[in-house]
Amino acid sequence: MTESSSTRPSMLASPSGTLAHLTSVEELAGLVSIQPESTLSRTVLKEEGARIVLFAFDKGQVLTEHTAAMPVLLMVLEGRLAITADGRTEELVPGGVMHMGTRLPHAVDALEPSKLALIMLDQR
């Protein structure tokens, strides 16, 4: 994770006049490893308005139905996942993104070893 800020005037200045900062995370998929018969998670970013949690699933691993307290984006980094929500199941593969509203019940099933970025859009 790289963080940078500047003392020079910038278009990134917030309305209060303080400088906003920039945080970046590189190589998301490399920050988690798939472990046999396991599901692992790791928070890699926690900033104003957003959090990113990475998941690594071995084939056959399942996150049973649950909800999120805020809107989320799901983005597969590697592999193939079946996401069940809103009465249907959709396959999510690398390059695909899925949005879910607050408190939408959903489940995740790893169809093959997979890595997922969960982007939580927290407006608090």
WOUR-V214369 format. One record per helix or strand of 3 or more residues. SS is the DSSP state (A for helix, B for strand). FROM is the first residue (numbers start at 1). LEN is the number of residues. If there is no record, write none. Layout:
<<SS	FROM	LEN> <SS	FROM	LEN>>
This chain:
<<B	2	3> <B	22	3> <A	28	4> <B	39	9> <B	50	8> <B	62	5> <B	71	8> <B	80	6> <B	88	6> <B	97	4> <B	106	5> <B	114	8>>
